Amino acid sequence: MKNSRQTPQHSIFRFAIPLALVSAMAVSTNAQAEEDASAYRETQLGLYVTAAEAYDLIQQEDDALLIDVRDPIEIKFTGFAEPTDIHVPWVLADRSQFDADAQTWPISRNNDFDAQIRSALEEHGAEEDTPIIVMCRSGATRSAPAADAITEMGFSQVYSVSDGFEGGKLAEGDSEGVRARNGWRNSDLPWSYSVDPDVAWHAED
């Protein structure tokens, strides 16, 4: 259940983040951070919010919907934004394989994403102008393409969370490489390791 709403005091956030600015925001000596910055792409609508602005928008707009597009195992170990309305992964780790060279499980597109998102939006009564906020880990590789997919379904107010749930990595210090800068989890916004069973995604047979 979402927190109580507040009376709108600001207009809905609409601004485009140039690719160069996104890269500057992601400055880090860590190679993965550089990969994230270069992988980021602007959405068709050009609508972006930070995690803090996303929370404000949720408070201001009673019908706003927050969508998490991260892998379920990722959420289990890093946490979940409490106001999340919908959880449908954009990509999934293939647990049936293991890439020994990369030392990880290969990632593949969730082929059922469009159908699952459409169904969830219909269940929530989403209309063409419903504010829809899409969030992944850092806003670099999943929220933008997922937002575009939702836009192509006919929705006109689809936002990508530019700093995601975990935010950016620290560039120096004892915690260098740790995602402890910005993002939902680092912005004093409501989150938990517990996932609402009614929101949690599950693979369909």
C-alpha positions in Angstrom: 0.0 0.0 0.0 1.3 3.4 -0.9 1.9 6.1 1.7 -0.7 8.8 2.1 -0.8 11.4 -0.7 0.1 15.0 -0.4 -1.4 18.0 -2.1 0.5 18.7 -5.4 2.9 21.7 -5.0 5.0 21.3 -8.1 4.3 20.5 -11.7 5.1 17.0 -12.9 8.8 16.7 -13.7 9.6 16.8 -17.4 13.2 17.1 -18.4 15.6 15.4 -20.7 19.0 14.3 -19.4 21.7 14.7 -22.1 23.8 11.6 -22.6 26.9 13.6 -21.7 25.4 14.7 -18.4 24.4 11.1 -17.5 28.0 10.1 -18.2 29.2 12.8 -15.9 26.8 11.7 -13.2 28.3 8.2 -13.4 31.9 9.2 -13.1 33.8 6.3 -11.6 37.1 4.4 -11.9 35.1 1.3 -11.9 34.7 -0.3 -15.4 31.1 -1.4 -14.8 30.1 2.1 -14.0 31.5 3.3 -17.2 29.7 0.5 -19.0 26.4 1.6 -17.4 26.9 5.2 -18.4 27.6 4.3 -22.1 24.7 1.9 -22.1 22.2 4.5 -21.1 19.9 5.7 -23.8 17.2 8.4 -23.8 13.6 7.4 -23.9 11.2 8.2 -26.7 9.2 10.6 -24.5 12.3 12.1 -22.8 10.7 12.0 -19.4 13.0 11.4 -16.4 12.9 11.7 -12.7 15.4 11.0 -9.9 14.4 8.5 -7.3 13.5 11.4 -4.9 11.4 13.1 -7.6 9.7 9.8 -8.4 8.6 9.5 -4.7 7.3 13.1 -4.8 5.4 12.3 -7.9 3.8 9.3 -6.3 2.8 11.4 -3.4 1.3 14.1 -5.6 -0.6 11.9 -8.1 -3.0 9.3 -6.7 -3.0 7.3 -9.9 0.8 7.2 -10.4 2.2 3.7 -10.8 5.8 2.6 -9.8 7.2 -0.3 -11.8 10.3 -2.3 -10.9 11.9 -4.1 -13.9 14.8 -5.8 -12.0 15.5 -9.5 -11.8 13.8 -11.1 -8.7 17.0 -12.4 -7.3 18.5 -9.0 -7.6 15.6 -7.6 -5.6 16.0 -10.3 -2.9 19.5 -9.2 -2.1 19.3 -5.5 -2.6 15.8 -4.5 -1.5 12.5 -3.3 -2.9 10.8 0.2 -2.9 7.8 -0.1 -0.7 5.4 2.0 -2.9 6.1 -0.4 -5.9 2.8 -1.3 -7.7 4.1 -3.6 -10.4 7.1 -5.9 -10.7 8.0 -7.3 -14.1 11.6 -8.0 -15.0 12.9 -6.6 -18.3 15.7 -9.2 -18.4 16.2 -12.4 -16.5 19.3 -14.4 -15.5 19.3 -17.8 -17.2 19.9 -20.1 -14.2 20.1 -23.1 -16.5 23.5 -22.0 -17.8 26.7 -20.5 -16.4 29.3 -18.4 -18.3 32.6 -19.6 -16.9 34.6 -16.9 -18.6 32.4 -14.1 -17.4 31.9 -15.8 -14.0 28.1 -15.1 -14.1 24.8 -16.4 -15.4 23.9 -15.1 -18.9 21.2 -12.5 -19.1 18.4 -12.6 -21.6 15.3 -10.5 -22.4 12.1 -11.5 -20.7 10.1 -12.5 -23.8 6.8 -12.1 -21.8 7.5 -8.6 -20.6 5.1 -6.8 -22.9 2.2 -9.2 -22.2 2.9 -9.2 -18.4 3.2 -5.4 -18.2 0.1 -4.8 -20.3 -1.9 -7.2 -18.1 -0.6 -5.5 -14.9 -1.4 -2.0 -16.1 -4.9 -3.1 -17.1 -5.4 -4.6 -13.6 -4.4 -1.3 -12.1 -6.8 0.6 -14.4 -4.0 2.6 -16.1 -5.2 5.1 -18.6 -3.3 6.8 -21.5 -2.2 9.7 -19.3 -1.5 7.8 -16.1 1.9 8.7 -14.7 4.0 5.5 -15.0 7.4 5.4 -13.3 9.9 2.7 -14.4 12.9 1.8 -12.2 15.8 -0.5 -12.5 19.2 -0.7 -10.6 20.8 2.5 -11.9 18.8 3.8 -14.7 21.4 2.7 -17.2 20.2 -0.3 -19.1 16.7 -1.5 -18.3 14.3 1.3 -17.2 14.7 3.3 -20.4 14.0 0.4 -22.9 11.2 -0.8 -20.6 9.7 2.7 -20.6 9.9 2.8 -24.4 8.0 -0.5 -24.6 5.3 0.9 -22.4 5.1 4.1 -24.4 4.6 2.0 -27.5 1.5 0.5 -25.8 -0.1 4.0 -26.0 0.8 5.5 -22.6 2.0 9.2 -22.7 3.4 9.8 -19.2 6.1 7.2 -18.8 9.1 8.2 -16.7 12.5 6.5 -16.3 14.2 6.8 -12.9 17.6 8.2 -13.8 19.5 7.0 -10.7 17.5 3.8 -10.2 17.0 1.9 -6.9 20.7 1.5 -5.9 22.1 4.7 -7.4 25.7 5.2 -8.5 29.0 3.8 -7.3 31.4 5.7 -5.1 34.5 6.7 -7.0 36.9 6.7 -4.1 37.4 5.9 -0.5 37.2 2.7 1.5 33.8 2.0 -0.1 34.9 2.6 -3.7 32.7 0.7 -6.1 29.8 0.4 -3.7 26.4 1.8 -4.9 25.9 4.3 -2.2 25.3 7.5 -4.1 21.8 8.7 -4.9 19.1 6.2 -6.0 16.0 5.1 -4.1 17.9 3.2 -1.4 20.3 6.0 -0.6 17.8 8.8 -0.6 16.0 8.1 2.7 12.9 6.8 0.8 10.8 3.8 2.0 12.3 0.5 1.1 12.5 -3.0 2.5 14.0 -6.5 1.9 10.4 -7.7 2.2 8.4 -7.9 -1.0 4.6 -7.6 -1.1 3.4 -11.1 -2.3 0.7 -9.3 -4.3 3.3 -7.4 -6.2 6.1 -10.0 -6.6 6.6 -11.3 -10.1 6.5 -15.0 -10.8 7.2 -17.0 -13.9 4.1 -18.2 -15.7 3.7 -21.8 -16.7 
